[in-house]
Amino acid sequence: MRIFCIANQKGGVGKTTTAVNLAAGLAEQQQRVLLVDLDPQGNATMGSGIDKRAVPLTIYQVLLGLAPVRDAAVRSPAGGYDVLPANRELAGAEVELVDLELRETRLKQALQLVTDRYDFVLVDCPPSLSLLTLNGLCAAHGVIIPMQCEYFALEGLSDLVNTIKRVHANLNADLTIIGLLRVMFDPRMTLQQQVSDQLESHFGDKVFRTIIPRNVRLAEAPSHGMPGVSFDRAARGAQSYIAFGAEMIERVRRLA
């Protein structure tokens, strides 16, 4: 079982879209996938077709040791993967975790009990360096960083890379950057092309070959409670995420 965080301290960069569609793309290729929603907004839960208000158990109970992962996980009806759901309760977990022992590794401990059930665990982190994000980074083997090819995205990237280095040095020696994923890409914009070239020259093969285009069908999919990959498989965005799933499998095999 390989655990990957999808993280970026900047909001609105397509983290949840990437998490949900990568999960569906991997499931399409016969991988057993668990998507962990670590964001109290619960967007990955809703985007997978699960009503966050109706689930009896969530990641909140798992982090506090009140329920195991196998009891809290719910099947995504459209996506073909399992989801560890989140809702607003999770915001309270931040405060409650502060007083607990080994508070940064609660997720890691919980996931160790399901290593035989999944090939991939994808963790959708909130857009801030909180105790929840720290739990994701401590549990993960690697980080996938979705980013837009814009100037401010480069600024935020250096902060995130420094954070990952600190977690690697102090809390999780296995943690590494798996790759940067260019999302919401519009090749007609010269600046985006320039930033994309800069990323490739600076990070080399850490930049995924797959590029996710700006795509209306991907944006529409969450309102139908479906990953874009299931909602309109023929759309350019969906095809890109299926290709990204194949690239991830290939990259993980090389890592092993």
N, C-alpha and C positions, 0 to 999 in steps of 0.2 A: 504493500500500500504506500503510495506516494502522496504527500500532503503539500498543497501549494496555496499560498496566500495571493489574493488579487488585491493589491494595495496601491494607494496613491493618496498623499495628504491633501491633494487638491480635490475639491468636489466637482461633480459634473463632468467627469472625464470618461464615463462609460464603464466604471468598475462593475456595477451590477449587471449591465447588459452583457459585458464580457463573461462574468461568472455564470450567468444563466445559459448563455448560448454556447459557451465552451462545455458546460456540463451536458447539454443536449447533443452537441457535436461529438463528444467522447462516447456518450451512450449509444449514438447511432453506429459507432464502430465497435459495438459489443464490449465496451468497458463498463465495469460496475462502478458507479459514481455516487458520491455523497456530496451534496452542496451544503455548506454550513453558512447560515445567514447570521453574521455577527453584528449587523447594524440594527439598532432599535427601530428604525423606520420600517423594517420588514419588507423592503422592496423586492429582494430576491425571492422571498416566500410568495408574495403576491404574483410576481412575474412568472413563477413556476405553476400558477394555477391553484394555489393553496390559500384558503381564507385565514389570514393571521389571527382574526378575532375568534375563530372557532376551534383552533387546535388546543387539545387538553394539556399537552406538554410541549415545551420549547427549549431552546438553548439555555434559557435562564435557569431552568431546573437542573440541566446537565452541568452547568458551570458551578452551581452551588452544591452539587453532589446529591441532589434530591431524586434524580432519575438517570438511568443509563441511556447512552446514545441509541441503542437498538429499540428502546421503548418510545423515544421521542421522535425518531425519524419517520417522515411521511413520504409516500410515493407521489412524485409529480405526475398527474394524469396524462399530460401531453408530452412531457420531456423524457420519460423513461429512466429517470434517476431518482434517488432519494434526497430529501431535504430535511435538514435540521432547522426547523422554522424559528423565526424571531418575531416579537411584537414589542409594544411599548414597555412591557415588564422588564425588558433587558436593560433599559436605562437605569433602573434601580439596582441592577447587579453590580454596576460600577462601584457604588457606595458600599454594598455588602461585601464585595470581594476584598476591599482594602484591609479588613481585619482578619482575613483567612490566611492560613499557612500556604506557602507555595502558590501565591495568588496568580503569578504570571504563567504557571504551567497547568492550570486546571483543565484547559481544553486538551492539551497534550495527553494528560492522564486519562481523560474520558475516551479519547480516540484509540488509545492503546488496546481497549477491549474489543474493538471491531476490525482489527488489522486483517482478519481472514475474510471479511465480508465485502471489501471494496478494493478496486485497483487504484482509483483516484479519489482524493478528498480535496475539494476546492473551497477555500474560505473567503467569503466576501466581507472585507473589512470596512468599518466606517471611515469617513474621510477626515480622520484626526488621529493623532498619536495618543490614544487612550489606553486604559488597562485592557479593554477589549481587543484592540489592535495588537497590543503586546502579547496577549494570549494566542492570537493567530500566528504572529511571527515566531513565538517560542515553540509552537507545535509543528511548524512547517519545515519541509526540506528546502523549499525555495520560494522566491517571490516572482510573480508575474506583474509587471508594471504597465497598465494601459495608459497611454498618454496621447494627447492631441499634439500635432506638430505646430505649436505656437510658441512665441517667445517666453511667455510667463510659465509655460509648462516646463521649460528648461530650468528656470529658476527653482521651481518646486522639486524638480528631479534631484538636484544636488542635496537638498535637505533630506529627502527620502533615502538616498544612497548612504548618507552619513548615519542616519537612524539604523539602517540595516547593518552597517558595519559595527555599530555599538552593540546591537543585540547579538550579533555574531561573536563579538569579543567577550561579552559578559554573561549571556544567557543561553545561547543556542549555537554551538560550534558547527552544526550541520547547515545552518542557514546560508543560502547563496542567492544571487540574482539569477533566475532562470532566463529571463529575457524581457525586452521592452516590446510592447505591442502598440503599433501605430493605429489609432482608432479615429473615427469621424473624419476620414481623410478625403480631401477634395483636391485632386491633382491639378485643377485649373488655377489654384491659388499659388502664386510664385513663392510666397513666404513659407507655406506648408512644405513645398518641395525642398526649399533651402534647409529648413529645420530637419527634415527627413534625412537629407544628405549629411548634415552635421552629426546626427545621431549615428548613422552608419560609419562615418569616419572615426568618431570618438569611441563607440562601443563595439564596433566590429560585429562578430557573430553573436553577440548578446542581443542584437536586434532581430526579432523574428522576421522571416521572409514574408510571411502573410501580412497584408495590409487590409484593415477593415474600412471600407468606404463609408461615407456619410450616406445613410439609406433610410428612406421614409418607412419602409415595411418593418425594419427593426424597431423603429420608434413607436410604431402602432401596436406591435405585438403585446406589450405588457397590459394594455387596456383590455385585451382579450384573455388575459391570464395564461399566456403561452410564450415559450421562447420563440424568438424570430425564426430559428431553424425549423420549428414545427409549424409555425403560423404560415409561412410562405417559403417553402424550401427552394423555390426557383429564384428568389430575390438575390441580388448581388451580395447583400450583407450576410444572408444566411449561408450562401455558398462559401463566402470568405471564412465564416466561423467553422464550417465543416472542414475546410482546408486547414484552419488553425488547429483543430482537434487532431488531425493527422500529423501535423508538424510537431505538436506536443508529444504525441506517442513516440514519434521518431527521436525527439530530443531526450526523452526520459530513458529510452533504450540506450542511447549513447552515454548518458550519465551513469547508468548501471554498469 
